[in-house]
Amino acid sequence: MISETWALTIRELKKWYRSPFLILMAIVQPVIWLGLFGKAFNLTGILNIPPEVLSQLPPDATASLAKVFNTMLASVFGGTTDYFSYMAAGMLSIIVLFTSMFSGMGIAWDRRLGFLNKLLVAPIPRGAIIISRVFSSVIRGVFQAAIVFVIAIAFGLKVGNAFSILDLGVLFAALFLLSIGLSSLFISITVRLKSWESQMAVMNLLNLPLMFASNALYPIKQMPGWLQIIARFNPISYATDAVRQSILHNVGSLDVSTLIFDFIVLLGFSAIFTSSGILLAERSLRKG
């Protein structure tokens, strides 16, 4: 099964990296998200006191106000006073989400072109067809997240003073687990749908709730009570928290217990949805 899975994974990756347009979009999309959305949606800029107001205050009052505002912002945005840094860390999970969403589209086209029928009659395990899609999606998602991270630093992402190679490993481990779980989930859904139009409709229905009902763009504790409940069941929230802690933490500020809990949730999410997703997809493939 390993050789078949590897061969199909390479096939999926070749369709991706041999298309210059897809590679270009993998680079342009993060620039648009970070440059336009990240810089335009500047929540910390809204809270800035105009210079003409500050000039009328005594120096001691100005320093006190700055301290109060910085404390408020740090408590809201996970220890950082820069919303762009807060949002850019969450954007890594969103990139993985969007990449995983389209992990099942290749199956729709293979079914339409007749290649899927050839695979189904070939002497290979059904699971290899599904796992290869998951692996290729994970590789593409992590690769795009790495591009986003580099671009975010160029755009002004402020990493914590304790950021290290180990934190970089934690960051990509969280994204890896999130990508496995989401890819398995979306593939199990899309493989049961016979047309790519139906798949696009389902993806468009799921993407915004998953993105906005998480802490990727906005703190959970600032949401309405009913939305907080949904966000705490969203795996993107836990991946984003792990990513954000690894990038933004300073010396002595890392919450190890919360980080461990994030990874426990992500491990459970990826294990449950990978096993159930492969099982459901295999049954659907047997039915044709």
N, C-alpha and C positions, 0 to 999 in steps of 0.2 A: 504493500500500500504506500510505502514511503516513496518509492521511485515514481509511481503514478502521480502521487500528489505533487511531488517536486516538478515533474514534467508539465503538469497542468498549471502550476503556479508560474513557472517560467513563461508559459504561453500567454497567461494573462498579463504579466509584467511587460512582455515584448510588445503587446498591443498598446501599452501605455507609453513606454519610453521611446518607441519608434514613431510616435506621433508628436512632432514638434509643437503643434498647437496645444496639446494637453500639457506638455511641459511648460509652455509659455503661460498658460492659464494658471498652473500651479504656483507660478511666481507672481503673476499680475494680481490674482485674486487677493492674496494677503496684503499686497500694497494698497489696494482699494479699501479693504476692510480697515486696516490700521490707519492709513493716511486720511481717509474721508470720515469714516464712522468714528474711529478712535480719537482723532484730533478735534472733530466737530462736536462730538458729544462729550464736552469737557465739563464734568460736574464740579470739579474743584475750581475751575475758572468762574463758575456762577457764584461761588461762595466768597470770592475775593472782594476785599473792601476797596472801593475806588481810591486812587492816590489823593484826589482832592479832599476826601474825607480824612484820610490818614494824616495829611499835612496840617490839619486843624487840631490834632490831638497831641498831648504831651508825649515825649519819647517813652516815658514809663508806661503810659496807657497803650501805646502802639505795641510795645513788646509784650504786654500782658494779653492784648487781643490776639496777637500772632500765636502766642503759646496756647491760648484757649482754642483757636480755630484749628491749629495743627493737632491738638489732642483729639478734637472732635473728628477730624478727618481720619486720623489714624485708627480710631475706634470703629469707624464705619467701614473703612476700606482695608481692613486686615493688616494694620500696622504701617501702611504707606500713606503719605499725604498726596500722592500723585494718582489721579484716577486713571490716566493712560496706562501706567504700570499695572494697576489693578485689572483693567480691562484686557490688556495685552496678554496677561497670564491666562485669563479665562478664554481668550480667543484661540489658544492652542487646543483646548477641548472642543471648541466649536468647529475647528477645521477637521478634527478627527470625526466629529458627528457627520458633517457634510460628505466627507469621503466615504464613510461607512454606509451612508444612505444609498449610494449608487453602487454598492458592492454586488447587488443582485441583478443589475441591468445587463451584465454580460450573459447571464443565463437566458434572459428574455431574447437577446439577439441570437444566441446559439440555438435556441428553440426555433426561432423564426427562420434561420438560415439552414436548419437541418443538422447542424453539427452536434446538437445535444442528443438527437436520436442515435447518432453514430457512437457517442460515448455510452449511451445506455445499453447498447447491444455489444459493446466491447467487454472483454473479460477483465474489468477493473472494478474495484469496490465503489459503490455509490457514494460512500463517504468521501472518497478522494475528490470527487467533483465539487463537493461543498467546501471541504477544508482548503482546497487550492484557492477558491474564491476568497475565503476568510484570510488566508495568508497574504495574498496579493493586496487585499484591501488594507491590511495592517501595515504592510511595507509602504504603500503609497501614503497612508494617513500619517505615519510617523515621519516620513520624509518631508511631507508638506508642513507638518508641525515644526520640524527643524528649520525650514526656510522661514516660517513665520517668526520663530524665535530670533533668528539672526536679523531679520528686517525690523522687528520690534526694538531690538537694541539700537539699531541705526536710527530709528525714529525717536528714541528717547526713553526706552524702558530702563528704569533704575533698579538694578538688582541689589539685593541686600549685601551688607559688608561681610556676611559669613558664607556667601555663595561659593561653592567649590565643585570639583569634578564629581564628588559623591552626590551632591544635590542635583547635578545634571543627570546622573543615573536614576535618581528617584523620580525626576520629572518624566523621563521617557518610559520608565517602568509603569507609572500611572497611566500614561497615554496608551501604552501597549495593551494593558489590561482592558482599558475602556474600549479600544478599537476592536479587540477580539470579541467582547460581549456585544457591542453594537452591530458589528458586521454579521455575527451569527444571527442576531435578532432580525435584522433587515433581510438577510438572505432567506431565513425561514418564512418570512412574510411574502417576499416577492416571488419565491419559487412556486408558491401555490397559485399565483396569478398568471394567467395565460397571455396577457398582452402588456406591452410596455406602457400603454396609456393608463391602464389600471395601476401599474406600479408607480408611475409619476403622480397619480392622484393620491395614493396612499402616502408617498414620501412627502408631498407638499402638505398633507394633513398633519404629519407627525413632526416635521422639522421645527416649526415655530414653537409649539408647546414644549418640546424638549429643550430648546434653546433658552426661552424666556422663563420657563419654570425651573430655573437653576440659578446658581450664584455666579455664572460666567460673566454676566454684565452688571449685576446689581446684587448687593448683599441680601441674604435671605431674611435677616432680622428686620429689614426695612420693608418687607413685603406684607400684604394683608395676611391674617391668620390662616385662611383657607389655602392660600397659595404657598405659605410656608410648609404646610403639611405635604403638598405635592412635591415641592422642591427637595424635601428631605428624603423622598423616595426615588428621586432622580439620580441615577449613577453619575451623571455629568457633574453634579454638585460635589461629589466626593473626589472625583478625578481632578476637578478644578481646585478644590481645596488643597490637595496634595501638591499639585503643580505650583499653586500660588505660594504655599509655604516654602517649597524648595527654592523658589526664585527670590522671594522678597524678604525672607527672614534675616534678621541681624543676629549678632552674637548674643546668645542667651535667650532669644525670643522664639525659638522653634518649639512648638507644642508636639512633643514626641508621641504622647498618648493619642491625640487626635489624628496624627499622621498614621499611626499603626491602625487605628480604627478605619480610616479611609481605605487603606490597602486591604483590610479584611473584607470590607464591603465590595471593593472592586474585584477581589479574588472570587468571592461568592457569586457576584454578578456574572463575571466572565465564565466561570465553571458551569453555572446553571444554564445560562443562555447558549453557551457553546454546545453542551450535551443535548439539551432539548431542541435547539435549532437544527443540529445535524440530524437528530432523530425525525423531526417533523419534515425536514427537507427530503430525507431519504424516502419516507413514505410517499411524499408527493411525487417524487421522481419515478417510483415504482408504478404509480397510477398513470404516468405519462403526462 
